[in-house]
Amino acid sequence: METTLKKSNETLLIVVMLTLTLSSMSILLFNLVLPLIREEFQLTSSQVSWVTSSYTLLYGIGTAIYGKLADRYKLKYLLTFGLVLFCLASLLGFFSTSYWLLLVARCMQAIGAAAIPAAATLIPIRYYPVEQRGKAMGTVFAGLALGSALGPITSALVVSVLDWRWLFTIPMLLVLTLPFYLKLLGDEQTTQSKIDWFGGALLALTVAQLLLTVTIHVGWLIGAVVSLVCFILRIRAAKHPFVQPMLFQNREYSFYLMLAFIVTGIGYSLFFTTPLFLAEVHALDASIIGLVMVPAAAVTALLNRHGGKLADKKGPTVLFFVASSLLFSCYFLLSTFIDSNVWFIACFLILGYVGQSFMGIVMSRTVSLTLPDKQAGVGMGLLMMQNFIAGSIAIAVYSRIIDVEASRLWNPFSSSLAGFIYSNLFLGLAILCAVVFVIYRYHLQKRSTRNIQEFEEGI
């Protein structure tokens, strides 16, 4: 019986990994075809950008909402709704004949797909004991790395022989995972508490305006601040708040949430800047750029499970050190050898991709351990949501940095002036990785001292 249950859980992890692969691909599939869509529908650059920005916006907000819903409703019901809506939206997009129909399809896709990351973070928590949670999360998050690398390559291959609308058929494959979820997901315990939809709407409005501030215009910041104040007042006054105020009084949860925000922002530099500097510094075509990034994704998928096992066996501190070391090495090597052979660059990217994925395992595992069972859904949903916010802010910051004309090269070990703005950026990120590790170590030492004091006071 125990062996059968173990095999079922292993199968469930593989299905979740494949689901994450396809859903993360759907975020990136349309980036390369925006010029084609703009030309076909005669749009401006700002108009066509909503094909991707609207998806990201709703996807980020939806993860928090589905996380809250997961505290009340069973995961298999939420996933059924999300996957069916996602596939129907993809079908609508495939037959879209106008820009507005296309935009509606992408928005519906995002609303459905948002159920996937919310469920993916909760399945290892609900179906695996603490001592095996790292391994489970490592398996699941391998899908993110694969999807991030396969998305651009798949898009380039499809549009080279077919119309861009055929990109909508790829996410439809997700419907094949639905029977597995219905069979493998059990009737996990949920609560019957009411959901404060008004509070959820205020949170969604806050996040939406914050993302619009970053991606569109700073003027949205005023609305974001007003919505945030209203949200805080609401959760303090409501009988059944969307987010319990005590969640943010949890010092461990709040600390790791902020730390995850920083490390996620750092990691987005690899996904955003790599295609840019490979095109600008190395003059590579889009198809070749995708091939350079594939080894990093493949190695990450292979090693993720081992990283999770390391966290389970040695503790998250060891994996955090490994992840920090890999990221520091990646950024320092990229800064020093930014114009070296592209296959050396591919090796450097392996260090960064693996390091960032390991960091995601550490953050998700550690945050999950700070949450009581009744707050696990919304707590992990907020973690996923703030990851999207961090990514959007980081991309905006990196864009501005790249556009700045630097006057000198900062890295004394780099002798080439080719792409030195990227060299300076990566050197700064390497230093930031070291600072984050020092902060993490200081927090652990401080927490250890506090625990000893509380123990002595208890005696």
N, C-alpha and C positions, 0 to 999 in steps of 0.2 A: 504493500500500500504506500509506504514511504517512498519507495523507488519510483512508483508511478507518479506520485505527486511531484517529485523532484524533476522528472522528465517533462511533466506538464508545465512546470514553472520555467524550465530551460527553453521549451518551445515558445512560451509566452514572451520571453525576453527577446528571442530572435525575431518574432513577429513585430514587437514594438520597435526593434532596431530598424527593420525594413520599412516600417511605417514612417519613422522619423526620417529615414533617408529620402523617401519620396516626398514627404511634406516639406523638408528643408530645400529640396531641389525646386519645388514649386515657387519658392520665394525668389530664386535666382534665374529661373528659366527665361523670364521675359526681359531681363536687363539688356541682353545683346540684341533683341529685336525691336527695341523702342524706336530706332530710326525708321524701320520698316513700317511700324504702326503709324508713326508721325506722317510719313509720306503718303500712306494709303488714305488716311482720314483727314489729311491736310491740317495738322494740328501744330500748335506752338510747342516749344520744348517744355514749358511749364505745364501745359495741358497733358502732354503724353507722360510726364513724370508721375502723374497720379495713378497710372497703371501699376506701378510698384509701390509708391508711397502710401496709397490707400490700403493696399494689402498689408504692408508692414504696420500701419497704424492700427487697424482692426485686429490684426494677429496679436500684437502686443497687449492691447486692452483685453482681448478675449481670454488670454491665458489666466489672468487674475479672476475673471468672472467664472470661467469653468472650474478653477480651483476652489472657489467658494461653493459652487454647485456640487462639487464632488464631496463636500462634507455632508450633503443631504441626500444626493442621488447616487445610485450605483454607477461605477465607472463604465460598465458595459452599455448602459443606457445612454450615457453622455457620448461615448465613442460611436455608438450606432447613429445617433442624431448627427454628430459632427461629420462622420465619414459619408453618410448618405447625402447630406447637404453639400459637402465638398465635391462629390462626384456629379451631382445634379448641376452644380454651378459650373463645373468643368465642361459638361455637355452643352450648357447654355453658351459658354464662351466659344466652344468649337463652332457653333452655328451663328455667332454674332456677326451682324452685318453693319453695325454702326458703333461709333466710339462709346456712346452711352450704354449700349447693351454690353459691350466689352467691360466697361467699368463696373457695371452692376454684377457681372459674372465674377470679376476679381474680388469685389467686396464680399459676395456670398461665399466664395472660396475661403477667404480669410476667416469669416465667421465660423465656418465648419472646421477648418484646419486648426483653429486655436484650441480645440479639444485635445489635440494630439500631444503637444508638449506638457499640458496640464496633467494628462493621464500618465505620460511617460515618466514623470518625476514621482508620481504617487504609487505606481505599480511596484517598484523596488521596495518602497516603504511598507506597503500593505501585504506584500507576498513573500518578503524575505526578512529573516531576523537581522538584528543589528550587525552581527559578526559576518554576514554575507552581503550586506547592503552595498559595499563598495564595488564588489565584483559585479553585482547586478547592474549598478549604475554605469559601470565601465562598458558593459555589453550594450546597454541601451544607447549611451551617448556616442558610440562608434558610428551610429547612423547619421549624426549631425556632421561629422567629418566627411563621410562618404558623400552625403548630399551636397555639401558646400563645394566639393571638388567636381562632382559629376554633373551638377546643374549647368554650368557654363559650357562644358564639353558637349553634353547632350543637346543643348540649345543650338550650338554651332552645327552639329551633325544633322539635326532635323531640318533646320532652315536652309541647309545647303542643297537639299533634295525635295523638300516639301514646303507648303505654305506655313507661315508662322502659327496659324490656328491649330495645327497638329500638335503643338506643344501642350494643348489642353488635354490630349488623350493620355499623356503620361501619368498625371495624377489620378486618372480614372482607375488605374491598377489598384489603388487603395481599397476599392470595394472588395477585392479578393481576400483581404485580411479580416473582413467583418465576421465570417463564420468562425474563425479561430478565436476572436475575442468573445463571441457569444458562448463558445464552448469552454474556454479556458478561464475566463474571468468569473469568479464566484459571486456570492451574495454577501459582500463584505459589509460590516456594520456601518450604518450611517445614522445621523441625527435627524430629528424631526423639527428642528428649530426653523422659525420663519426667516425669510430672506428680505433684507432691507433693500429693495430695488432702487429706491431714491438715493440711498447712500452709494450704491453701486454705480448709478448714473453720474453722481458727482465725481466719483473716482475716475470713471471713464472720461468725463469731460476734462478733468485736470490733466490726465495723461495725454489726451488728444491735443490739447492746447500747448502742452509742453513740447510734444513732438513737432507740432506746427511751428513753434518758436524756433526750434533747431533747424527744421528743413525748409521753412517758407519765409517767415518774417519775425523779427524780435518783438513786434507789437503784440503777438499772441501771449506774451509772458504775463501781461497784466491780468488777462482773463484766467490764466493758469493759476496765478496766485490767489485770485478771488475764489475760484472753484476749490482750491486746496483748503482755504480757510473755512469755506462752507462745509466741506467734507469732514474736517476735524470737528467742527461744531456738531455736525450731524451724528457722528459716531459716539460723541460724548452724551448726546441727548436721547438717541434712539433706544428703545427697549431691547431690540434685537439688531444691533448695528451690523453693517456689512463686514466690518473688520473690528474685532474687539480692541478697545484702546490698550488693554493690558498686553496685547501682542507687541506693541512698540515699547512697552515698559520692560520687556524681556531684554536685558542688556546684551546677552550673548547673541540673540537673534538679530538685534539691531546692528551690532558690531559686524557680524559676518555678512549681513545684507549690504552694508556700506562697503565692506572689503570686496564682496563679489561684484559690486558696481564698478569698482576701480579695475579689478583684474579683467573683467569682461571688456571694458573700454580699451584696455591695453591689447587684448587679444584680437579685437576687431581690426587692428592695424594690419595684420597679416592678410585678412580677407580683402581689405579695401585697397591697400597700397601695392600689394604684389603685382596685380595686373597692370597697374599704372607704371611702376618703375621698370617692369619687364618690357613694356611697350616703348617707354621713353628712353631708357638707358640702353636697352639691348635691342630695340627695334624689332620685336617679335610680333608675329601675327596672333590673332586671338586664339586660333586653334592650337598653336605651339605653346602659348601661355598656359592653356588648360592642361596640356601634357606635362609641363614642368611642375604643375601643382598636384598632379595625380599621385606620384609616389608618397607625398606627405600624407595625403588622405588615406592611402592604402596601408601604410605603416601604422598610422594612428588607429585605424580600425582593428589591426592585428594586435596592437599593444594595449589597447584600452582596457581589456578584461584583466590583463596582468597588472595594470596600474590599480584597478579596483581591488584586486587580491592583495596587493601591497598595502593599501590603506586598511584592509580588514585585518591583515596579519601584524603589521608594524605600527599601525595608527596613522591618522591623517597628517600628522606633523611631518613624518618621513616623506609621504607623497607630496606634500606642499613644498618641501625642500627640493625634491627631484624636479617638480614642475617649475619652480622658480629658477633652478639652475639651467634647465633646458631652455626656458624663455630668455634668460640673460645671455646664454651662449648664442642663441639664434640671433638676437638683436645686435649683439656686439660683432658677430661674424658678418652679418649683413652690412653693418655700418662700415666695417673695415674693408670688406671685399665686395662692395656693391656693384662693381663693374667686372667681376670675375666671370669665368665660364658659367653658363646657365645651369649646367648640371651640378656645379658646386652650390649654386643658389638653391637648386632643388634639395640638396642635402641639408643646407641650412634651414630650409622651410620644414623639413621633417622634424628637426629639433623643436621648432616653434609650434607646429601643429600638435605634436605629441604633448608638449608642455602645456599648451592651452587646454587641451582636452583633459589632461590629468588635473589641471586646476579646476575645471568644471566639476569633475568627480569629487574633489575635496570639498568645494564649496557646497554642492548639493547634499553630500553626505553629512557634512558638519551642520548645515542649517537644519536638516531634517531631525537631527538629534537634539536641537534646542527647542523643538516644538512639541507641545502636548498633542495627543491624538485628535482632540476635537478641533484643533487649529491647524492641522497638517495640510489640509487642502488649500485654504486661503493663504497660509504662510508660504507654501511652495509656489502657489500661483503668483504671489507678489514677487517672489524671487525671479521667476521666469519673466514677468512683466518688466521688472527693472533691468533685466538683461537687455531687452529690446530698447529701452530708454537709453541705457548706457551706450549701446551700439550706435544709435542715431546721433547722440551727442558726440561720440568719438569720431564718427565719420565727418561730421561738420567741422570739428576741430582739426582733423588731419587735412581736410580739404583746404582750409585756410592756411595751415602751415606750409603745405606744398606750394600754394600760390605766392607765398612770401619769397622775395628774392634775397637769399642769404648772402652775406658779404664774405664769409670765410668758412673754412672747413674746421669743425670742432675736433674730430677724431685725429689724434696725433699719429696713430698707427696706419691711417689711410693715406696713400700717396696720390690717388687719382682724384681729379676734380669732376669726373663724370658722375652725374647724379648726386652731387654732394649735399643737396637739400634733403634727399632721402637718407643719406649717411648721417646727417645731423639728427634727423627724426629718430632713427633707430638707436643712435647712441643715447638720446634722451630717454627712450623707452627702456633701454637696458639699465640705466641708472634708476628709473622708476621701479623696475622689477626688484632691484636690490633694496630700495626703500620700503616697498611693500613687505618684503620678507622680514626686515628689521621690525616693522610695526607688528607683524604677526607674532614674531618671537616675543616681543615686549608684552603683548596682550596675554600670551600663554603664561609668561612668568608672573605677571600681575594677577592673573586668575588663580595660579597655583598658590601665591602668597595669601590671597583672599580666602581660599579654601582652607588653608592651614589655620588662619586666624579664626574662621568660623568654627572649625573643629575644636580648637583650644577653648573657645568661648563656650562651646557646648559641653565640654568636659567640666 
